[in-house]
Amino acid sequence: MSKKSLVFLLVPFLLFSAAFSASADKKEERLWEDEIVYSLMVDRFNNGDNTNDEGVDYSDPVNSFQGGDFRGIIQQLDYLKDMGFTTIMLSPVFKNEENGFHGEWVNDFYETDPHFGTIDELKELVNEAHKRDMKVMFEFVTTHVGPKHPWTKDPSKRDWFKKEGLDSTNKWLNGLPQLDQDNEEVKAYLIDAAKWWIEQTNIDGYSLSGLDLAPLGFWEEFSAAVKEKNENFYLAGTAGEGTMDDLAKYQKAGIDGVTDSIMTEPLRNSYSTIDVSSKSLMDMWEKNKGTYPDPQALGALFDDRNSTRYTKDMVDNKEYPGARWKLALFYLYTQPEVPIVFYGTEIAVNGDLPPDNVPVMNFRADDELMEFIGRIGMIRQEQRALSRGDMEILYEKDGMLVFKREYEGDMLVAAINNTTKDRTVVIPADKLEDDKELRGLFASDLVKSKNGEYKIVVDREMMEVYKLADKAGYNIPFILSIFAVFILFGFFMYFAWRRGKKRNPYETS
């Protein structure tokens, strides 16, 4: 075959390649609302480097380091990527005092804890995550230091601390020397350190605990300073207590993803047992819309290192954790706020208050729940209506919940049957659109509008998320365009062959 014939042969493929390239060029920027967060305690996740295990005592997980480190997280990045997580949130990484495996007993704000690895290994973790299109955050401690921090023995820094120690139900935190962020030197030190870590590691964000323990002005200055270094830098934060109005102030001060701690209790109550109304969740979302500047950027979670494990609620209710977790996570991934999943959720880790709730991660568990998380994670990533859209309730009764999410013309409908019976819900077409169909993205269900309504059927303790679409039929314009491409291709090949024959009448092939 001549060279020109080969060129014509490649034409259709080049056309399709150009179309895909144009599509890639239009790839939408990922916002914080689009993230799915995996929160982990560095020491308890994975031991990838035995050379930094000095002081590790496997017989005493209550008080001692267990060997988890940056290298171990790097080794499990594909594991997290496969489950659909887009952001990894680490516990504090600063150098800690003896047995400070949790990261809260800070001894030096400019060094990593040697049990976790070097700053170069932290950089490597960030770089490897970025290669996988994942982001990394760590908790930046601003409220306290370790009990033996050098500042506590320095008379010139006496006014760096509040008179009272930290008051907490968490034994790691209770009584710790509490920093006074009203002090200009303390404020400058913390802000300078925060900027330094961004410069050194290219980290994507910080999580900040104890928002309510520092004045609002501190958070305004802290936020402005770090975002001057990186305008896309993300700040998440938790407050020990406060009303919606209190939490909304932190978001207005620049803490993008305030953890919706008020939502946690109704979240846990709604799915730790069966036949429970979800009305409180719907009502709270309506309140959030009227209270927060950016309600979709709030963080939603079931548990964290300061709480009992959500699995414990299920066990206490004599329910099977596997089924409970699937329903709970399905709601978490289809509701508007940013899902934050605590490590070990994928294997239904149980546990009481810390440190019982932070065991060493077991990667040899059954993978059924992990596969489930991966499936719903992929759906949330692909459907912007789930991360950015508004939410409207369509039906709710005793655990059967149907709601819609809508964003820029795309409409999705989520149906969750947290009851003991199969359920049928009829949704009037005027709540969606008439003469369309609901295509299941999770279980491949299909519901077509009929007589001005959609009849959704969901088995007990099951779920589905549908995308509203035109009723399936033959796409005549598309089919004709395909035929046109191949007809043109045939003409190109024919004329190329004729030209080749004229130039070389003795050519036989």
Buried (B, 14 or more C-beta within 10 A) or exposed (E): EBEEBEEBBEBBEEEEEEEEEEEEEEEEEBBBBBBBBBBBBBBBBBBBBEEBBEEBBEEEBEEBBBBBBBBBBBBBBEBBBBBBBBBBBBBBBBBBBEBBBBBBBBBBBEBBBEBBBBBEBBBBBBEBBEEEEBBBBBBBBBBBBBBEBEBBEEEEBEEBBBEEBBEBEBEBBEEBBBBBBEBEEBBEBBBEBBBEBBEBBEBBBBBBBBBBBBEBEBBBBBBEBBBEEBEEBBBBBBBBEBEBEBBBBBBBBBBBBBBBBBBBEBBBBBBBBBEBBBBBBBEBBEEBEEBBEBBBBBBBBBBBBBBBBBBBBBBEEEBEBBBBBBBBBBBBBBBBBBBBBBBBBBBBBBBEBBBBBBBBBEEEBEEEBBEBBBBBBBBBBEBBBBBBBBBBBBBBEBBBBBBBBBBEEBBBBBBBBBBEEEBEBEBEBEBBEEEBBBBBBBEEBEBEBEEEBBBBBBEBBBBBBBBBBEEEEEEEEEEEEEEEBEEEBEEBBEEBBEEBEEEEEEEEE
